[in-house]
């Protein structure tokens, strides 16, 4: 299952542009839709979220 850039941003409390920057830095690996929109793997996003909140994965 995938998440949109806006959904990831909402989860972390950041702007969508911050999520795009994270993907450029390699923190998240996006896939793209045929129209070029970014989509993020929900499991990878949740792993990053847990790590950012100090939870064990």
GULO-224857 format. One line per field, with one value per residue: residue number from 0; residue in one letter; x, y, z of N, C-alpha, C in turn. Coordinates in pm, whole numbers, always signed. Layout:
// GULO-224857
num	c(NUM;...) $
residuo	c(A;...) $
n_u	c(X;...) $
n_v	c(Y;...) $
n_w	c(Z;...) $
ca_u	c(X;...) $
ca_v	c(Y;...) $
ca_w	c(Z;...) $
c_u	c(X;...) $
c_v	c(Y;...) $
c_w	c(Z;...) $
***
This chain:
// GULO-224857
num	c(0;1;2;3;4;5;6;7;8;9;10;11;12;13;14;15;16;17;18;19;20;21;22;23;24;25;26;27;28;29;30;31;32;33;34;35;36;37;38;39;40;41;42;43;44;45;46;47;48;49;50;51;52;53;54;55;56) $
residuo	c(X;X;X;X;X;X;X;X;X;X;X;X;X;X;X;X;X;X;X;X;X;X;X;X;X;X;X;X;X;X;X;X;X;X;X;X;X;X;X;X;X;X;X;X;X;X;X;X;X;X;X;X;X;X;X;X;X) $
n_u	c(+84;+45;+138;+41;+232;+133;-9;+197;+332;+140;+128;+381;+376;+480;+564;+454;+668;+891;+884;+941;+1204;+1319;+1299;+1476;+1713;+1736;+1607;+1353;+1221;+1072;+805;+661;+367;+203;+168;+370;+358;+464;+476;+474;+598;+401;+492;+766;+748;+623;+819;+1021;+881;+841;+1108;+1175;+1028;+1144;+1078;+1118;+1185) $
n_v	c(-118;+228;+571;+911;+1211;+1428;+1293;+1166;+1392;+1505;+1309;+1335;+1599;+1802;+2004;+1922;+1969;+1926;+1649;+1576;+1670;+1496;+1259;+1313;+1319;+1059;+945;+844;+624;+692;+580;+628;+759;+700;+959;+1096;+1165;+1142;+848;+678;+395;+251;+93;+156;+429;+418;+286;+484;+679;+559;+538;+808;+884;+756;+491;+135;-68) $
n_w	c(+0;-65;+7;-36;-99;+49;+251;+392;+481;+652;+852;+972;+1043;+884;+592;+255;+79;+240;+268;+5;-8;+180;+35;-172;-31;+37;+254;+227;-17;-305;-519;-843;-998;-1317;-1409;-1287;-1017;-677;-475;-169;+5;+249;+466;+480;+538;+789;+937;+937;+1075;+1327;+1408;+1420;+1635;+1843;+1888;+1898;+1613) $
ca_u	c(+0;+126;+87;+71;+323;+55;-41;+321;+356;+44;+169;+499;+355;+570;+507;+483;+801;+988;+882;+1014;+1347;+1361;+1317;+1599;+1825;+1740;+1538;+1239;+1236;+939;+769;+587;+250;+230;+171;+488;+337;+536;+403;+569;+558;+351;+578;+889;+710;+596;+950;+1084;+802;+874;+1245;+1175;+962;+1219;+1023;+1192;+1116) $
ca_v	c(+0;+348;+696;+1032;+1305;+1505;+1205;+1151;+1521;+1517;+1216;+1389;+1738;+1886;+2040;+1824;+1993;+1859;+1507;+1568;+1684;+1370;+1158;+1350;+1285;+914;+896;+769;+588;+700;+529;+733;+723;+728;+1104;+1152;+1198;+1053;+761;+622;+268;+276;+26;+235;+553;+389;+259;+613;+746;+496;+577;+951;+897;+680;+357;+26;-123) $
ca_w	c(+0;-77;+64;-111;-34;+147;+364;+469;+546;+762;+957;+1040;+1081;+804;+463;+150;+23;+328;+231;-122;+27;+242;-70;-243;+57;+51;+374;+176;-157;-366;-650;-912;-1078;-1459;-1432;-1223;-876;-586;-383;-73;+64;+384;+564;+494;+607;+930;+998;+961;+1179;+1456;+1440;+1455;+1765;+1942;+1909;+1836;+1495) $
c_u	c(+89;+58;+128;+165;+251;+21;+81;+349;+265;+83;+284;+481;+450;+499;+536;+623;+910;+996;+958;+1164;+1399;+1386;+1444;+1723;+1835;+1675;+1416;+1262;+1098;+927;+696;+466;+285;+237;+284;+473;+409;+440;+506;+511;+521;+441;+706;+860;+691;+726;+1022;+1013;+835;+1015;+1253;+1114;+1027;+1164;+1113;+1114;+1114) $
c_v	c(+125;+469;+812;+1120;+1382;+1421;+1184;+1279;+1540;+1430;+1274;+1532;+1833;+1922;+1930;+1845;+1928;+1711;+1486;+1579;+1557;+1264;+1187;+1314;+1135;+860;+811;+741;+590;+619;+644;+675;+748;+879;+1174;+1191;+1095;+973;+692;+495;+291;+213;+105;+365;+527;+353;+389;+687;+690;+535;+723;+974;+812;+543;+254;-26;-271) $
c_w	c(+0;-15;-27;-30;+75;+271;+453;+546;+666;+880;+1039;+1088;+1011;+673;+361;+88;+109;+294;+100;-95;+92;+136;-151;-163;+82;+177;+338;+29;-223;-493;-718;-984;-1224;-1489;-1358;-1077;-788;-501;-297;-12;+211;+491;+587;+568;+755;+1004;+1031;+1073;+1318;+1501;+1483;+1592;+1873;+1973;+1842;+1717;+1498) $
***
